[in-house]
Amino acid sequence: MINEDVLKKVCTLSRLRLLEAESAEMLDQMSRIIAHFDKLKEVSTEGVEPLYTAVEMKNVWREDEVFQLTTPKSLMKLAPDEQEGQVKVPQVVK
Amino acid sequence: MSNWDVVIGLEIHAQLQTDSKVFAPDSAGYSKHANENISEISLGYPGSLPTVNRMAVEYSIKIGLALNCNIKKNSVFARKHYFYPDLAKGYQISQFELPLCEDGSIDFMLDDKNVTVGIERAHMEEDAGKSSHKGGYSLIDYNRAGVPLLEIVSKPDMTTSKQAAEYARTVRNVLRYLEVCDGNLEEGSMRCDCNVSLKPKGQKELGTKVEIKNINSFRFIEKALDFEIQRQASLLENNESISQETRLYDSTKNKTFSMRSKEEAMDYRYFPDPDLLPLEVSDELIESIRKNLPELPLEKKERFKKDYEIPDYDASVLTSDKDLAFYFEESAKASKNPKATSNWIMGDFLKSLKESQLSFEDLKVSPKDLGLLVQLIDKGEISGKMAKQVFADMWKSGESPKAIVKSKGLSQISDPEEVKSIVEGVVSAHPGQLAEYKSGKNKLFGFFVGQVMKESKGQANPELVTKFLMEKLKS
């Protein structure tokens, strides 16, 4: 069941801040999504093996060889901010 | 602690020594500069596809087999989601429902008792990047992001901090024997998280568990657990409850402190990673890895006891490290006296090794030369006391024991006639002391030994000196 408390927890975990109006909308949407899964749950899956992939392939290996795909410099250019060659991000630990 | 049963389980992360990362071809090695070993795959750029490093799978199977696990023929990679910038993708690739290895166990000896610890599972995953917190912002180096790890989860089978530390040492020893992980806690190539809970003595149901992270030495495993057991016991004795949380160990304060509580615990939203295909390993692959497993510490220990006829204690010490075991075997071959060789290795050798902090590859003394030193003592060419001096010189210079004995003129006089004549000379040069000795002053025996040693510059064979002195003084 989705209620105010669950929504609050989900927001904390996903680092989201919702306005009151958004909260109401989200509650409604999420409740409908959950209800849809409850509907799916009604299907009997007895004797059905869990499916982990829809692709009928297995074991695409790579040998343990080092090579460079894209130059690190060009990747670093895409970082939001950089300092001393490191990616600079907002404070994560207080 | 008598009112409580302690329950401890360990999670060990072993960094696998592959050349490239587990899902990307970037180097997994050390790099001087930040963000050098990165690619669109390890940074999780949209559209990039991870592929599994075959070597990382083989190493993981190797460890699984050495820990007596069942290797699952079918396993699945899963995404473990968390919001933390040390992995740019927003999730870590790990294994959840179907890990590669399950249901193993490992044995070790502690205080003369065999301890068996069960292994719940061992699963493959990728390491995260390294973050440095600068106050106000954080800096991230992704060189380590994607380096292969095997997480080895023990069953909650341990009851003391000592057992936990010994279990971790045993696992490290196995990893090093397998040559798949260098097991360095300080440098983080092996990491240990400890789970500990207390319950009233005899109760079946487990108490609330606390996880301790940030432990970077075997000694700290013991200390952190001791602190935590004490902390939980005093809370429980005051009828306070334990909160399920993750705590960090601070070795400088020898304390654990709360890092995050259950309320903040993350919901990892695991699901099978659609970018990676299920992993299927054939019986042939598992068997070929099993066949090529090296001799493991316990097997080696048993063989040492049987082949070299050395005591259990010696065999344990000598097999506690792969390089040390190899050194002993080579030395014993040269000396042809395994027990004396073992004594030398456990004594002067390990003492010098510890003091110098050298690694085996930097040693100047070859195992063969140590064996030859033992042989020189056995042949009576030098005394045990001289050998200590020779060994100290060998350690410094790397010269052969024979060369040192020769250049220092240390060789022992073991010719009976020569020793006898020195003894006779000394006795007749001290008629006063001889008379006193004969009148009952037995203590003077030591005086005569000293004089003979002085006369022979310490080179007379002590056994012969005693023998001839006894004869001479009695007559």
Contacts between the chains, C-beta under 8 A, distances in Angstrom:
chain1	res1	chain2	res2	distance
A	13	B	83	7.8
A	13	B	266	6.4
A	13	B	267	5.8
A	14	B	83	7.2
A	15	B	83	5.6
A	52	B	76	4.9
A	52	B	98	7.9
A	52	B	272	4.6
A	52	B	278	5.3
A	53	B	272	6.8
A	53	B	274	6.8
A	53	B	277	6.1
A	53	B	278	6.1
A	55	B	277	6.4
A	57	B	277	5.5
A	58	B	277	5.5
A	58	B	278	6.1
A	58	B	279	7.8
A	58	B	280	4.7
A	59	B	52	7.7
A	59	B	277	6.6
A	59	B	279	6.6
A	59	B	280	5.5
A	60	B	51	5.5
A	60	B	52	7.3
A	60	B	277	5.8
A	61	B	51	7.0
A	61	B	52	5.9
A	61	B	53	7.8
A	61	B	54	4.3
A	61	B	57	7.8
A	62	B	20	7.8
A	62	B	25	6.8
A	62	B	51	4.3
A	62	B	52	6.5
A	62	B	53	5.6
A	62	B	54	6.7
A	63	B	53	7.8
A	63	B	54	5.9
A	63	B	55	7.5
A	64	B	18	5.0
A	64	B	19	5.2
A	64	B	20	5.4
A	64	B	53	5.3
A	64	B	54	6.6
A	64	B	55	3.6
A	64	B	56	7.4
A	65	B	19	7.0
A	65	B	20	6.2
A	65	B	25	6.4
A	66	B	19	5.2
A	66	B	20	4.7
A	66	B	25	6.0
A	66	B	26	7.1
A	66	B	27	4.7
A	66	B	28	7.9
A	66	B	29	8.0
A	67	B	25	4.8
A	68	B	25	7.7
A	68	B	26	7.4
A	68	B	39	7.0
A	69	B	24	7.5
A	69	B	25	6.7
A	69	B	26	7.7
A	69	B	39	4.2
A	69	B	40	6.1
A	69	B	41	6.9
A	70	B	39	6.0
A	70	B	40	5.5
A	72	B	35	5.7
A	72	B	36	5.4
A	72	B	37	7.6
A	72	B	38	5.1
A	72	B	39	8.0
A	75	B	35	7.8
A	75	B	38	5.8
A	75	B	39	7.2
A	75	B	40	6.7
A	75	B	43	6.2
A	75	B	45	7.9
A	76	B	35	5.7
A	76	B	38	7.9
A	83	B	139	6.0
A	84	B	34	7.0
A	84	B	139	7.0
A	85	B	33	5.8
A	85	B	34	4.3
A	85	B	35	5.6
A	85	B	141	7.8
A	86	B	34	4.8
A	86	B	35	6.5
A	86	B	132	7.5
A	86	B	139	3.8
A	86	B	140	5.8
A	86	B	141	5.3
A	87	B	35	7.0
A	87	B	85	7.4
A	87	B	139	6.9
A	87	B	140	4.4
A	87	B	141	7.9
A	87	B	142	7.1
A	88	B	137	5.7
A	88	B	138	7.6
A	88	B	139	5.9
A	88	B	140	8.0
A	89	B	85	4.6
A	89	B	137	6.7
A	89	B	138	5.3
A	89	B	139	7.7
A	89	B	140	6.1
A	90	B	137	6.3
A	90	B	138	7.4
A	91	B	133	7.0
A	91	B	135	7.4
A	91	B	136	5.7
A	91	B	137	5.5
A	91	B	138	5.8
A	92	B	84	6.3
A	92	B	85	6.1
A	92	B	131	6.6
A	92	B	133	7.0
A	92	B	138	4.9
A	93	B	131	7.9
A	93	B	133	4.9
A	93	B	138	7.1
